[in-house]
Amino acid sequence: MELSLKIAEIRKAIGLTQDELAEKLFVTRQAVSRWERGETTPSLETLKALADLYKIDANALLGTKQRFCQSCGMPLMNLSDLGANADNGANFEYCHYCIEGGEFKDSFSIDEMAEHNLNWLKEWNEANGTSFTKDEARPLIREFLSALKRWK
């Protein structure tokens, strides 16, 4: 379920109007309306405040679908992993290492990104019970990255 629908669904389930939610979050009713229509996204701080208000795990707002940064491929498992758009709204496609203020932090080519990702090969192998060498992992990483939005 999309974040916009979750915000509206949960708001209604706890019996708040857009005005009441806006007041509790110190934002305008128009901001809540734009979130619920999917026109903008709340800031990371606001998402955390929403989770506290709704008494749910903040990560539940991300949904159950496995998400990966569409630049480096890092799993986006927590709200703290997310990058920020120019308006400081949460960016659900890119991690905080890759995007800030709606701009990429680096000017890597896809091959440079693949080489950069090899820095975490040891941790990857340990977490996944694999034993890839850098030479074995390099083409696999390159193939994975080529399917991500930034590199298409």
C-alpha positions as CSV (number, residue, x, y, z in Angstrom):
1,M,0.0,0.0,0.0
2,E,1.3,3.4,-0.9
3,L,2.3,5.8,1.9
4,S,-0.4,8.3,0.9
5,L,-3.1,5.7,1.4
6,K,-1.6,4.5,4.7
7,I,-1.6,8.0,6.1
8,A,-5.3,8.5,5.2
9,E,-6.4,5.0,6.3
10,I,-4.7,5.2,9.6
11,R,-5.9,8.8,10.2
12,K,-9.5,7.7,9.6
13,A,-9.1,4.5,11.7
14,I,-8.1,6.6,14.8
15,G,-10.9,9.0,14.1
16,L,-9.0,12.2,13.2
17,T,-9.9,14.8,10.6
18,Q,-7.1,16.2,8.4
19,D,-7.3,19.4,10.5
20,E,-6.9,17.5,13.8
21,L,-3.9,15.5,12.4
22,A,-2.3,18.7,11.1
23,E,-2.7,20.3,14.5
24,K,-1.1,17.4,16.3
25,L,1.9,17.5,13.8
26,F,2.2,21.3,13.7
27,V,1.6,21.4,10.0
28,T,-1.2,22.7,7.8
29,R,-4.3,20.8,6.8
30,Q,-3.2,21.4,3.2
31,A,0.1,19.6,4.0
32,V,-1.9,16.6,5.2
33,S,-4.2,16.7,2.2
34,R,-1.2,16.8,-0.2
35,W,0.4,13.8,1.6
36,E,-2.9,11.8,1.3
37,R,-3.2,12.6,-2.4
38,G,0.4,11.5,-2.9
39,E,1.5,15.0,-4.1
40,T,4.2,15.4,-1.4
41,T,5.7,13.2,1.3
42,P,6.2,14.1,4.9
43,S,9.7,14.8,6.2
44,L,11.5,12.0,8.0
45,E,10.9,13.8,11.3
46,T,7.1,14.0,10.5
47,L,7.0,10.3,9.5
48,K,8.5,9.4,12.9
49,A,6.0,11.7,14.6
50,L,3.2,10.1,12.6
51,A,4.3,6.6,13.8
52,D,4.4,7.8,17.4
53,L,1.0,9.3,17.1
54,Y,-0.4,6.2,15.4
55,K,1.4,4.0,17.9
56,I,2.9,1.9,15.1
57,D,6.5,1.0,14.2
58,A,7.8,3.7,12.0
59,N,9.1,1.1,9.6
60,A,5.6,0.0,9.0
61,L,5.1,3.1,7.0
62,L,7.6,1.8,4.5
63,G,5.4,-1.2,3.7
64,T,6.2,-4.8,3.3
65,K,7.6,-4.6,-0.2
66,Q,11.4,-5.0,-0.2
67,R,12.9,-1.7,-1.3
68,F,16.4,-1.0,-2.6
69,C,18.1,2.4,-3.1
70,Q,17.7,3.0,-6.8
71,S,21.3,4.2,-7.1
72,C,23.5,2.0,-4.9
73,G,21.2,-1.0,-4.2
74,M,21.2,-0.7,-0.4
75,P,18.1,-2.2,1.2
76,L,15.8,0.5,2.5
77,M,14.6,-1.2,5.6
78,N,14.2,1.7,8.1
79,L,13.0,5.3,7.8
80,S,16.5,6.4,8.8
81,D,17.8,4.8,5.5
82,L,15.8,7.1,3.3
83,G,17.2,10.1,1.5
84,A,15.5,13.5,1.4
85,N,13.9,15.4,-1.4
86,A,14.5,19.2,-2.1
87,D,11.5,20.0,0.1
88,N,12.9,17.8,2.9
89,G,10.2,15.2,2.3
90,A,11.3,11.6,2.6
91,N,12.6,10.0,-0.7
92,F,11.4,6.4,-0.8
93,E,13.6,5.5,-3.8
94,Y,17.0,6.6,-2.7
95,C,19.1,6.2,0.5
96,H,20.6,9.0,2.5
97,Y,24.0,8.1,1.3
98,C,23.0,8.7,-2.3
99,I,20.6,11.6,-2.3
100,E,20.2,14.7,-0.1
101,G,18.0,17.7,-0.8
102,G,16.8,16.0,-4.0
103,E,20.3,15.8,-5.5
104,F,22.7,13.0,-5.9
105,K,25.7,13.3,-3.5
106,D,28.1,11.7,-6.0
107,S,28.8,11.6,-9.7
108,F,29.7,7.9,-9.9
109,S,29.3,6.0,-13.1
110,I,27.7,2.6,-12.8
111,D,31.1,0.9,-12.9
112,E,32.4,3.2,-10.1
113,M,29.3,2.4,-8.0
114,A,29.9,-1.3,-8.5
115,E,33.5,-0.9,-7.4
116,H,32.3,1.2,-4.4
117,N,29.9,-1.5,-3.4
118,L,32.6,-4.1,-3.3
119,N,33.9,-2.4,-0.1
120,W,31.0,-4.2,1.7
121,L,31.6,-7.6,0.1
122,K,32.9,-9.2,3.3
123,E,29.8,-8.1,5.2
124,W,27.5,-9.2,2.4
125,N,29.1,-12.7,2.3
126,E,28.8,-13.0,6.1
127,A,25.2,-11.9,6.1
128,N,24.2,-14.2,3.2
129,G,26.3,-17.2,3.8
130,T,28.2,-16.7,0.5
131,S,31.9,-16.6,-0.3
132,F,32.1,-14.5,-3.4
133,T,35.5,-13.1,-4.4
134,K,35.6,-9.6,-5.8
135,D,36.1,-10.9,-9.3
136,E,33.0,-13.1,-8.9
137,A,30.9,-10.4,-7.3
138,R,31.8,-7.5,-9.7
139,P,29.7,-8.7,-12.7
140,L,26.8,-9.7,-10.4
141,I,26.8,-6.2,-8.7
142,R,27.0,-4.5,-12.1
143,E,24.0,-6.6,-13.4
144,F,22.0,-5.7,-10.3
145,L,22.8,-2.0,-10.5
146,S,21.8,-1.9,-14.2
147,A,18.2,-2.8,-13.2
148,L,18.0,0.2,-10.8
149,K,16.2,3.4,-11.8
150,R,19.3,5.6,-11.8
151,W,21.2,3.4,-14.2
152,K,18.5,2.5,-16.7
